[in-house]
Amino acid sequence: MNVLFEEDGAFKTGTIVADNDSSLQVDTASGKRVKLKAANVLLRFAAPGAGELLAQAEAAAADIETEFLWEVCGEAEFGFEALAEEYAGKKPSPVEATAVLLALHAAPIHFHRKGKGRFRKAPPEILQAALAGLEKKRQQALAIEHMVAELKAGRLPPEFPPALAQLLYKPDRNRPETKALEAACAETGERPERLLFRCGALRDTHDFHLGRFLFEHFPDNKGGTGFPAYADAVDPADLPVADVQAFSIDDAHTTEIDDAFSLAARPDGGMRVGIHIAAPALGFGIDSDLGRIARGRLSTVYMPGRKITMLPEPVIASHTLEAGQTVPALSLYLDVAADLRVLGHETRIERVPVAANLRHHDVEPVFNAETLAADELPDFPYRDELKRLWELATVLEAGRGKTEQQNRKDYNFRVDWDAETPQGKGRILIEERPRGSPLDTLVAELMIVANSTWGALLRDAKVPALYRAQTAGKARMTTVAMPHEGLGVDCYAWTTSPLRRFADLANQWQLVALLRDEKPPYPPKSADLLAALRDFELTYASYAEFQRGMERYWCLRWLAQEGVGEVTAQVLRENIVRCEELPLILKATGMPTLERGARVRLAISGIDLLAAEAQAGFLELLPAIDEGALDETDTEEGAG
């Protein structure tokens, strides 16, 4: 006698060796002896043989129409043998009964299992919903198959553009587009961004890197950088106008001009120096539309060729210290003796006439270390004012106990977006600019004076503020006035860039309230101020990391654009080197063991702009140069 039974979800057959009523010993068709509970036996049969039943039943089951079975069976629960008898119109043979069992088991949408060999037909509404779901899956599978074929052929499926950002930066594996992209990548061996780029989803590689940043940091705008509707800033109408002609010093692309200077000579050889800071805090408060916008963005985002401003452009335009405008400002006036000692200071809220915007590229060729050393400056606008301010700056610098620093380089990135290159839209020009020029020193020292003076003013008045502190070489934000050892000052509150940094804007609100003898917007122990500190520090660091990443991208793009095959570099550690001509750090292969600062020549190949990587191979060791070029000490003097 043979039996049909179910084990581990599969139907099996065997020949009975021993029958003990409640249990059986059976030799299966595969030759294995098993012990079965009698309750697990679905069917006993003499013929056909145990090894033939399932094969014959599967062939017969292929001819059974599932829909017909569902139509003829009743609403109540039933056993497969009973339905097989009704289907066959007679007592079914073992093959016929097993065929019906297999047909029922293969149609779980039509028939719900209720026990071993027992079933119940699905209610009509549930069946229709299940069939619709099944059809949807079938159609989705066909759509995925079509999308995979399109991607492999280098064509972008029409379903992809609306979901492109998510597919690139945060794929949802439940979406059919993601499934298609993953399948196509598995077949082609390409990374998703590489495959999508080949299919024309991205205009160029720059869009990929910028898009990731926008997707992560501007999700509410769906990757856009526009501003919501806002009430305009309303500046006080009764501010006095300062009796000065201020001038700013910035690079050519600066539009958020936060700071400007003025100088009035005195008969005794002394002077009155004005440090004038744009004052958007006078036009809107923390609970205004613009206050909330600034709190949300926290900083202007900088990158080569572009920027995303913290405040809307019309607000910037009405508060920036642009030549020809008279704008609200907080002014710090320094009374300076003939020997350049600072005798006292005064802070005013006023409107400041701006006479000129001096630009680095215009001034530095005639005002630099060489022309100052020669003591014969050529004639140019604001020559005498700049010289006196630089002399004051050198005294201020020495007064902070600052030691001579090694020369370092800065770089200006200029992108001509009207130009097209094989790498995409935009031609990059990278210009070297030594750090620590007389103009840099002048601006930095006066900013340090303003930030430390106003920080101390807030500290002494016990008005909360956001400070930048540095102890034991570690810089951090804090709401407590603490020393900044790197700058050599007792406290340092960012206050001089309120158009582009929320920390400065928040401190300006506090400072304005103090000067007006009003309640500060952020009271002592303010949870909102502490939350703003945390958010600003994290966001500011993230924006800076993005800027570094984009500068790396444009350095690699410059190498590709110019067809540069070799570069010189200096060893930082092991096989990590820094290029001498560019602000670019690379990992070099084939490097011998060299000391830090060793100069090497590298071969550049395999530039991948999507991955922002390049292959650099060691070629030769070069003669040494001054180790000072590798100084990596950062200060915050130029932070404004």
C-alpha positions as CSV (number, residue, x, y, z in Angstrom):
1,M,0.0,0.0,0.0
2,N,1.2,3.5,-0.9
3,V,0.5,6.8,0.8
4,L,0.4,10.5,-0.3
5,F,1.4,12.9,2.5
6,E,2.6,16.5,3.0
7,E,5.9,17.3,4.6
8,D,7.6,20.8,4.9
9,G,5.0,22.2,2.5
10,A,5.6,19.7,-0.2
11,F,3.6,16.7,-1.3
12,K,5.4,13.3,-1.2
13,T,4.6,9.7,-1.7
14,G,5.9,6.5,-0.2
15,T,5.3,2.8,0.4
16,I,4.0,1.6,3.8
17,V,6.5,-0.6,5.6
18,A,4.7,-0.7,9.0
19,D,1.2,0.5,10.0
20,N,0.8,1.1,13.7
21,D,-2.7,2.7,13.4
22,S,-1.6,6.1,14.8
23,S,1.8,6.2,13.0
24,L,3.3,4.7,9.9
25,Q,6.8,3.8,8.7
26,V,7.2,4.7,5.0
27,D,9.9,4.3,2.4
28,T,9.7,7.4,0.3
29,A,10.1,7.4,-3.5
30,S,13.6,8.8,-3.0
31,G,14.5,5.7,-0.8
32,K,14.4,7.4,2.6
33,R,12.5,5.8,5.4
34,V,10.4,8.2,7.5
35,K,7.9,7.9,10.4
36,L,4.6,9.6,9.8
37,K,1.6,10.4,11.9
38,A,-1.5,8.8,10.5
39,A,-3.2,12.2,10.6
40,N,-0.7,13.5,8.1
41,V,-1.6,11.0,5.4
42,L,-3.8,12.6,2.7
43,L,-4.4,9.5,0.6
44,R,-3.8,5.7,0.6
45,F,-3.6,4.0,-2.8
46,A,-2.5,0.7,-4.3
47,A,-1.8,2.0,-7.8
48,P,-0.1,3.5,-9.5
49,G,3.3,3.1,-7.9
50,A,4.5,5.5,-5.3
51,G,7.0,7.0,-7.6
52,E,4.5,7.5,-10.4
53,L,1.5,9.2,-8.7
54,L,2.7,12.8,-8.6
55,A,4.0,12.8,-12.1
56,Q,0.7,11.5,-13.5
57,A,-1.4,13.8,-11.2
58,E,0.6,16.9,-12.3
59,A,-0.1,16.2,-15.9
60,A,-3.8,15.8,-15.2
61,A,-3.9,18.9,-13.0
62,A,-2.6,21.0,-15.9
63,D,-6.0,20.4,-17.7
64,I,-8.1,21.5,-14.7
65,E,-9.5,25.0,-15.0
66,T,-9.1,26.8,-11.7
67,E,-12.1,29.2,-12.4
68,F,-14.3,26.2,-13.1
69,L,-13.3,24.5,-9.8
70,W,-14.1,27.8,-8.0
71,E,-17.5,28.0,-9.7
72,V,-18.6,24.4,-8.9
73,C,-17.5,24.2,-5.3
74,G,-19.8,25.3,-2.5
75,E,-19.4,28.0,0.1
76,A,-18.6,25.6,3.0
77,E,-15.2,24.1,3.8
78,F,-14.5,20.9,1.9
79,G,-11.9,18.2,1.5
80,F,-10.1,17.7,-1.8
81,E,-11.4,14.1,-2.3
82,A,-15.0,15.3,-2.0
83,L,-14.5,18.0,-4.7
84,A,-12.6,15.5,-6.8
85,E,-15.6,13.1,-6.7
86,E,-17.9,15.9,-7.8
87,Y,-15.5,17.0,-10.5
88,A,-15.1,13.5,-11.9
89,G,-18.7,12.5,-11.4
90,K,-17.7,9.3,-9.8
91,K,-15.4,8.0,-7.1
92,P,-12.1,9.5,-8.2
93,S,-9.0,7.4,-8.9
94,P,-5.9,8.2,-6.9
95,V,-4.5,10.2,-9.8
96,E,-7.8,12.2,-10.3
97,A,-8.0,13.0,-6.6
98,T,-4.4,14.0,-6.4
99,A,-4.8,16.2,-9.5
100,V,-7.6,18.1,-7.9
101,L,-5.5,18.5,-4.7
102,L,-2.6,19.9,-6.7
103,A,-4.9,22.3,-8.6
104,L,-6.4,23.6,-5.3
105,H,-2.9,23.9,-3.8
106,A,-1.7,25.8,-6.8
107,A,-4.5,28.4,-6.6
108,P,-4.2,30.1,-3.1
109,I,-6.0,33.2,-4.4
110,H,-9.1,31.1,-5.3
111,F,-9.0,28.6,-2.5
112,H,-7.9,29.3,1.1
113,R,-6.3,26.3,3.0
114,K,-8.1,25.3,6.2
115,G,-6.1,22.3,7.1
116,K,-4.4,19.3,5.6
117,G,-6.2,18.6,2.4
118,R,-9.1,20.9,3.3
119,F,-10.0,24.2,1.6
120,R,-12.6,26.9,1.3
121,K,-13.4,29.0,-1.8
122,A,-12.4,32.7,-1.6
123,P,-15.4,35.1,-1.3
124,P,-16.0,36.9,-4.6
125,E,-15.0,40.4,-3.4
126,I,-11.7,39.0,-2.0
127,L,-11.0,37.0,-5.1
128,Q,-11.6,40.0,-7.3
129,A,-9.3,42.2,-5.2
130,A,-6.6,39.5,-5.2
131,L,-6.9,39.0,-9.0
132,A,-6.6,42.8,-9.5
133,G,-3.5,42.8,-7.3
134,L,-2.1,39.9,-9.3
135,E,-2.7,41.7,-12.6
136,K,-1.1,44.8,-11.2
137,K,2.0,42.8,-10.3
138,R,2.0,41.3,-13.7
139,Q,1.8,44.7,-15.4
140,Q,4.5,46.0,-13.1
141,A,6.7,43.2,-13.9
142,L,6.2,43.9,-17.6
143,A,6.9,47.6,-17.0
144,I,10.1,46.8,-15.0
145,E,11.2,44.5,-17.8
146,H,10.6,47.3,-20.4
147,M,12.5,49.9,-18.2
148,V,15.4,47.5,-17.8
149,A,15.7,47.1,-21.6
150,E,15.5,50.8,-22.1
151,L,18.2,51.5,-19.5
152,K,20.5,48.9,-20.9
153,A,20.0,50.4,-24.4
154,G,21.1,53.8,-23.0
155,R,17.6,55.4,-23.1
156,L,15.9,57.0,-20.1
157,P,12.5,55.5,-19.4
158,P,9.7,58.2,-19.2
159,E,8.9,57.1,-15.7
160,F,12.3,58.1,-14.4
161,P,12.5,62.0,-14.5
162,P,9.9,62.6,-11.8
163,A,11.7,60.2,-9.4
164,L,15.3,61.0,-10.5
165,A,16.5,62.7,-7.3
166,Q,15.2,59.9,-5.1
167,L,16.6,57.2,-7.4
168,L,20.1,58.9,-7.3
169,Y,20.3,59.8,-3.6
170,K,17.7,57.8,-1.6
171,P,16.3,55.0,-3.6
172,D,13.0,53.5,-2.4
173,R,13.3,49.8,-3.1
174,N,9.5,49.3,-3.3
175,R,9.3,51.5,-6.4
176,P,9.3,49.7,-9.7
177,E,11.8,52.4,-11.1
178,T,14.3,51.4,-8.3
179,K,13.8,47.7,-9.1
180,A,14.4,48.4,-12.8
181,L,17.5,50.5,-12.1
182,E,19.0,47.8,-9.7
183,A,18.3,45.1,-12.2
184,A,19.9,47.1,-15.1
185,C,22.9,47.9,-13.0
186,A,23.3,44.2,-12.1
187,E,23.3,43.3,-15.7
188,T,25.6,46.1,-17.0
189,G,27.9,46.2,-13.9
190,E,27.5,50.0,-13.7
191,R,26.8,52.2,-10.7
192,P,23.4,53.8,-10.7
193,E,24.6,57.3,-11.3
194,R,26.9,56.1,-14.1
195,L,24.1,54.3,-15.9
196,L,21.7,57.2,-15.5
197,F,24.4,59.6,-16.7
198,R,24.9,57.4,-19.8
199,C,21.1,57.5,-20.4
200,G,21.1,61.3,-20.3
201,A,19.3,61.8,-17.0
202,L,22.0,64.3,-15.9
203,R,23.1,67.2,-18.0
204,D,26.6,66.9,-16.6
205,T,28.5,65.6,-13.6
206,H,28.2,68.9,-11.8
207,D,24.4,68.4,-11.6
208,F,24.9,65.1,-9.8
209,H,27.0,66.6,-6.9
210,L,24.9,69.7,-6.5
211,G,21.7,67.7,-6.7
212,R,22.8,65.5,-3.8
213,F,23.4,68.5,-1.6
214,L,20.1,70.1,-2.6
215,F,18.2,66.9,-2.0
216,E,19.7,66.5,1.5
217,H,19.5,70.2,2.6
218,F,16.5,71.6,0.8
219,P,14.0,68.8,1.0
220,D,11.1,71.1,1.7
221,N,11.7,72.9,-1.6
222,K,12.0,69.6,-3.4
223,G,15.6,70.3,-4.2
224,G,14.9,74.0,-5.1
225,T,16.5,77.0,-3.5
226,G,13.7,79.5,-3.8
227,F,12.2,81.4,-0.8
228,P,8.7,81.2,0.5
229,A,6.6,84.4,0.6
230,Y,7.8,86.8,3.2
231,A,7.0,90.3,4.6
232,D,9.6,92.8,3.6
233,A,12.2,94.1,6.1
234,V,11.2,97.5,7.5
235,D,14.2,99.5,8.6
236,P,13.9,102.4,11.1
237,A,13.3,105.7,9.4
238,D,14.9,107.9,12.1
239,L,18.4,106.6,12.1
240,P,21.1,109.3,12.1
241,V,23.4,109.4,9.0
242,A,27.1,109.0,9.8
243,D,29.5,111.7,8.8
244,V,31.8,109.3,7.0
245,Q,32.5,108.0,3.5
246,A,32.9,104.2,4.0
247,F,34.6,101.8,1.7
248,S,34.6,98.0,1.6
249,I,37.3,95.5,0.6
250,D,36.2,92.2,-1.0
251,D,36.8,89.9,-3.8
252,A,35.2,90.5,-7.2
253,H,32.2,88.2,-6.7
254,T,31.1,89.3,-3.2
255,T,27.6,90.7,-3.2
256,E,26.8,90.2,0.5
257,I,29.0,93.1,1.6
258,D,28.8,92.9,5.4
259,D,31.7,95.2,6.4
260,A,33.2,98.5,5.4
261,F,35.6,101.0,6.9
262,S,36.1,104.7,7.3
263,L,39.0,106.8,8.6
264,A,39.1,110.4,9.8
265,A,42.5,111.9,10.6
266,R,42.9,114.1,13.6
267,P,45.3,117.1,14.0
268,D,47.4,115.4,16.6
269,G,48.2,112.6,14.2
270,G,45.7,110.2,15.6
271,M,42.6,109.0,13.8
272,R,39.0,107.8,14.3
273,V,38.5,104.4,12.6
274,G,35.0,103.2,11.7
275,I,34.2,99.6,11.3
276,H,30.7,99.5,9.8
277,I,28.7,96.3,9.7
278,A,25.5,95.8,7.7
279,A,22.5,95.7,10.1
280,P,19.6,93.5,8.7
281,A,18.7,92.9,12.4
282,L,17.2,96.4,12.4
283,G,14.7,95.5,9.6
284,F,13.3,92.2,10.9
285,G,13.2,90.2,14.1
286,I,13.6,86.5,15.1
287,D,9.8,85.8,14.8
288,S,9.4,87.5,11.4
289,D,9.1,85.7,8.1
290,L,12.7,86.7,7.3
291,G,13.9,85.6,10.8
292,R,12.4,82.2,10.3
293,I,14.0,82.0,6.8
294,A,17.4,82.8,8.2
295,R,16.9,80.4,11.1
296,G,16.1,77.6,8.6
297,R,19.0,78.2,6.3
298,L,21.5,79.3,8.9
299,S,24.2,80.3,6.4
300,T,24.9,81.2,2.8
301,V,26.2,78.1,0.9
302,Y,29.3,78.8,-1.1
303,M,30.7,76.7,-4.0
304,P,32.8,77.5,-7.0
305,G,30.7,79.5,-9.5
306,R,27.6,79.7,-7.4
307,K,26.1,80.3,-4.0
308,I,22.8,79.9,-2.2
309,T,22.1,82.9,0.0
310,M,20.8,82.7,3.5
311,L,18.5,85.7,2.8
312,P,16.5,86.6,-0.3
313,E,18.3,88.7,-2.8
314,P,16.0,91.8,-2.4
315,V,16.8,91.8,1.3
316,I,20.5,91.5,0.7
317,A,20.3,94.3,-2.0
318,S,18.7,96.7,0.4
319,H,21.2,96.0,3.3
320,T,24.5,95.2,1.6
321,L,27.1,97.9,1.9
322,E,27.1,98.7,-1.8
323,A,28.8,101.9,-3.2
324,G,26.3,104.7,-3.6
325,Q,23.9,103.4,-0.9
326,T,23.3,104.8,2.6
327,V,22.3,101.7,4.6
328,P,21.6,100.8,8.2
329,A,24.7,99.7,10.1
330,L,26.2,99.0,13.4
331,S,29.4,101.0,13.6
332,L,32.3,100.5,16.0
333,Y,34.4,103.6,16.2
334,L,38.0,103.3,17.4
335,D,39.8,106.3,18.8
336,V,43.4,105.7,17.8
337,A,46.4,107.7,19.0
338,A,49.2,108.9,16.8
339,D,51.4,105.9,17.9
340,L,48.5,103.6,16.9
341,R,47.3,102.8,20.5
342,V,43.6,102.3,20.7
343,L,42.4,104.8,23.3
344,G,38.7,103.9,23.4
345,H,35.7,102.8,21.3
346,E,32.1,103.6,20.7
347,T,29.2,101.7,19.1
348,R,26.5,103.4,17.2
349,I,23.3,102.4,15.3
350,E,23.2,104.6,12.2
351,R,22.9,104.8,8.5
352,V,26.3,104.8,6.7
353,P,27.0,106.3,3.3
354,V,29.2,103.8,1.3
355,A,31.5,105.6,-1.2
356,A,33.4,102.7,-2.8
357,N,33.7,98.9,-3.0
358,L,37.4,98.1,-3.4
359,R,38.1,94.8,-5.0
360,H,41.1,92.6,-4.3
361,H,42.1,92.2,-8.0
362,D,42.2,96.0,-8.4
363,V,44.0,96.9,-5.2
364,E,46.5,94.0,-4.6
365,P,48.7,94.7,-7.6
366,V,49.5,98.2,-6.1
367,F,49.1,97.5,-2.4
368,N,51.1,94.4,-1.4
369,A,54.1,93.4,0.7
370,E,56.5,94.6,-2.0
371,T,55.0,98.0,-2.5
372,L,54.7,98.6,1.2
373,A,58.3,97.5,1.8
374,A,59.5,100.0,-0.9
375,D,57.6,102.8,1.0
376,E,56.6,104.3,-2.2
377,L,53.0,103.3,-2.9
378,P,51.7,104.4,-6.3
379,D,48.7,106.7,-6.4
380,F,45.4,104.9,-6.3
381,P,42.0,105.5,-4.5
382,Y,42.1,105.2,-0.7
383,R,45.8,104.6,-0.8
384,D,46.5,106.7,2.4
385,E,43.5,105.2,4.3
386,L,44.6,101.7,3.4
387,K,48.2,102.3,4.5
388,R,47.1,103.8,7.9
389,L,44.7,100.9,8.5
390,W,47.3,98.4,7.6
391,E,49.7,100.0,10.0
392,L,47.1,99.8,12.7
393,A,46.4,96.2,11.8
394,T,50.0,95.2,12.3
395,V,50.0,96.8,15.7
396,L,46.7,95.1,16.6
397,E,48.2,91.8,15.4
398,A,51.3,92.2,17.5
399,G,49.1,93.1,20.5
400,R,47.3,89.8,20.3
401,G,50.6,88.1,20.7
402,K,50.3,86.5,17.3
403,T,53.5,84.8,16.0
404,E,54.7,84.9,12.4
405,Q,52.8,82.2,10.4
406,Q,54.1,80.3,7.5
407,N,52.9,81.3,4.1
408,R,49.9,79.4,2.7
409,K,47.9,79.7,-0.4
410,D,44.3,80.5,-1.1
411,Y,42.7,79.8,-4.5
412,N,40.0,81.7,-6.3
413,F,37.7,79.5,-8.4
414,R,36.0,81.3,-11.4
415,V,33.5,79.5,-13.5
416,D,32.5,80.8,-16.9
417,W,29.0,79.3,-17.2
418,D,28.6,80.5,-20.8
419,A,31.4,78.2,-22.0
420,E,31.0,74.6,-23.0
421,T,33.7,72.0,-22.4
422,P,33.8,68.2,-23.1
423,Q,33.3,67.9,-19.3
424,G,30.0,69.9,-19.4
425,K,28.7,73.4,-19.1
426,G,31.2,75.8,-17.5
427,R,34.9,76.4,-17.9
428,I,36.9,76.6,-14.7
429,L,39.8,79.0,-13.9
430,I,41.7,78.4,-10.7
431,E,43.9,81.3,-9.5
432,E,46.4,81.1,-6.7
433,R,46.3,83.8,-4.1
434,P,48.8,83.8,-1.2
435,R,47.2,84.0,2.2
436,G,48.2,86.7,4.6
437,S,48.4,89.6,2.1
438,P,48.4,93.2,3.6
439,L,44.7,93.5,2.6
440,D,43.9,90.2,4.3
441,T,45.7,91.3,7.5
442,L,43.9,94.7,7.4
443,V,40.4,93.2,7.1
444,A,41.1,90.3,9.5
445,E,42.4,92.4,12.3
446,L,39.6,94.9,12.2
447,M,37.1,92.1,12.1
448,I,38.8,90.5,15.2
449,V,38.5,93.9,17.0
450,A,34.8,94.1,16.2
451,N,34.0,90.5,17.1
452,S,36.0,90.6,20.4
453,T,34.8,94.1,21.4
454,W,31.2,93.4,20.8
455,G,31.5,89.9,22.3
456,A,32.9,91.5,25.5
457,L,30.1,94.1,25.5
458,L,27.5,91.4,25.4
459,R,29.4,89.3,28.0
460,D,29.8,92.2,30.5
461,A,26.1,93.1,30.1
462,K,25.2,89.5,30.7
463,V,23.3,89.3,27.4
464,P,23.4,85.8,25.9
465,A,25.3,85.4,22.7
466,L,26.9,82.8,20.4
467,Y,30.7,82.7,20.9
468,R,33.5,81.0,19.1
469,A,36.0,79.6,21.5
470,Q,39.3,77.8,21.2
471,T,41.1,76.0,24.0
472,A,43.7,73.3,23.7
473,G,43.7,73.7,20.0
474,K,40.0,72.8,19.7
475,A,37.6,75.3,18.3
476,R,33.8,75.2,19.1
477,M,30.7,77.2,19.4
478,T,29.4,78.1,22.9
479,T,26.9,80.4,24.6
480,V,29.6,81.2,27.3
481,A,32.2,83.8,26.6
482,M,35.5,82.0,26.6
483,P,39.0,82.7,25.3
484,H,39.9,82.0,21.7
485,E,43.6,81.0,22.2
486,G,44.3,80.8,18.5
487,L,43.4,84.5,18.1
488,G,44.7,85.6,21.4
489,V,41.4,87.3,22.6
490,D,39.4,86.9,25.8
491,C,36.2,86.2,23.8
492,Y,35.1,86.2,20.2
493,A,31.5,86.5,19.1
494,W,30.8,86.3,15.4
495,T,29.0,89.6,14.7
496,T,30.4,90.9,11.4
497,S,28.7,88.8,8.8
498,P,24.9,89.0,9.5
499,L,23.9,88.9,5.9
500,R,25.4,85.4,5.4
501,R,25.6,83.7,8.8
502,F,22.8,83.2,11.3
503,A,25.2,83.2,14.3
504,D,26.2,86.8,13.4
505,L,22.6,87.8,12.8
506,A,21.5,86.4,16.2
507,N,24.3,88.2,17.9
508,Q,23.3,91.4,16.1
509,W,19.7,91.1,17.4
510,Q,21.2,90.8,20.9
511,L,23.5,93.7,20.4
512,V,20.9,96.0,19.0
513,A,18.6,95.2,22.0
514,L,21.5,96.0,24.4
515,L,22.3,99.3,22.7
516,R,18.6,100.3,22.8
517,D,18.2,99.2,26.4
518,E,15.5,96.7,25.3
519,K,14.9,93.1,26.4
520,P,17.0,90.8,24.2
521,P,15.2,88.5,21.9
522,Y,17.1,85.5,23.4
523,P,16.8,85.8,27.2
524,P,19.3,84.2,29.6
525,K,19.3,80.4,29.5
526,S,17.4,80.5,26.3
527,A,16.6,77.0,24.9
528,D,16.0,78.6,21.5
529,L,19.5,80.1,21.5
530,L,21.1,76.8,22.5
531,A,19.1,75.0,19.7
532,A,20.2,77.6,17.2
533,L,23.8,77.1,18.3
534,R,23.6,73.3,17.8
535,D,21.8,73.6,14.4
536,F,24.2,76.3,13.2
537,E,27.3,74.4,14.1
538,L,26.2,71.3,12.4
539,T,24.8,73.0,9.3
540,Y,27.8,75.4,8.9
541,A,30.2,72.4,9.1
542,S,28.0,70.5,6.5
543,Y,28.0,73.5,4.2
544,A,31.8,73.8,4.5
545,E,32.2,70.1,3.7
546,F,30.1,70.5,0.6
547,Q,32.2,73.5,-0.5
548,R,35.4,71.5,0.0
549,G,33.9,68.7,-2.0
550,M,32.9,71.0,-4.9
551,E,36.3,72.6,-4.9
552,R,37.8,69.1,-5.2
553,Y,35.4,68.3,-8.1
554,W,36.4,71.5,-9.9
555,C,40.1,70.8,-9.4
556,L,39.6,67.4,-11.0
557,R,37.6,69.0,-13.8
558,W,40.3,71.5,-14.4
559,L,42.8,68.7,-14.8
560,A,40.6,67.0,-17.3
561,Q,39.7,70.3,-19.0
562,E,43.4,71.3,-19.5
563,G,44.5,67.8,-20.3
564,V,47.0,67.7,-17.4
565,G,48.8,64.4,-17.3
566,E,51.4,65.1,-14.5
567,V,51.4,67.2,-11.3
568,T,53.9,68.0,-8.6
569,A,52.8,67.3,-5.0
570,Q,54.1,67.2,-1.4
571,V,53.7,64.2,0.9
572,L,51.4,64.7,3.8
573,R,51.6,61.1,5.1
574,E,52.3,57.7,3.6
575,N,50.7,57.8,0.2
576,I,48.6,60.9,0.7
577,V,49.8,63.9,-1.1
578,R,48.7,67.5,-1.8
579,C,49.2,69.1,-5.2
580,E,51.4,72.2,-5.3
581,E,49.4,73.9,-8.1
582,L,45.9,73.1,-6.8
583,P,44.1,72.7,-3.5
584,L,43.7,69.0,-4.2
585,I,44.7,66.0,-2.1
586,L,45.2,62.7,-3.8
587,K,46.1,59.1,-2.9
588,A,49.1,58.0,-4.9
589,T,49.9,54.5,-5.9
590,G,53.5,53.1,-6.1
591,M,54.8,55.5,-3.5
592,P,58.1,54.7,-1.8
593,T,58.3,55.5,1.9
594,L,59.0,59.2,2.1
595,E,59.2,61.9,4.8
596,R,56.4,64.5,5.2
597,G,57.0,67.4,2.9
598,A,58.9,65.4,0.2
599,R,58.2,66.6,-3.3
600,V,57.0,64.1,-5.9
601,R,55.9,64.1,-9.5
602,L,52.7,62.1,-10.2
603,A,51.0,60.8,-13.3
604,I,47.3,61.6,-13.5
605,S,44.8,59.3,-15.2
606,G,41.4,57.8,-14.8
607,I,39.6,61.0,-13.7
608,D,36.1,60.1,-12.7
609,L,34.0,63.3,-12.2
610,L,31.0,61.4,-10.9
611,A,33.0,59.8,-8.2
612,A,35.2,62.9,-7.8
613,E,38.3,60.7,-7.9
614,A,41.4,60.3,-10.0
615,Q,44.2,57.8,-10.3
616,A,47.6,59.2,-9.3
617,G,50.8,57.2,-9.8
618,F,54.3,58.0,-8.5
619,L,56.8,59.0,-11.1
620,E,59.8,60.5,-9.3
621,L,61.1,62.2,-6.3
622,L,61.8,66.0,-6.7
623,P,64.2,68.4,-5.0
624,A,63.0,69.6,-1.6
625,I,61.6,73.1,-0.9
626,D,60.8,75.1,2.2
627,E,58.7,72.9,4.6
628,G,56.7,76.0,5.5
629,A,54.5,75.5,2.5
630,L,53.0,72.5,4.2
631,D,51.8,74.4,7.3
632,E,48.2,73.4,7.9
633,T,47.3,75.7,10.8
634,D,43.9,77.3,10.4
635,T,42.8,80.5,12.1
636,E,39.5,82.3,12.0
637,E,40.9,85.7,11.2
638,G,39.3,85.8,7.8
639,A,36.0,84.6,9.1
640,G,34.6,88.0,9.3
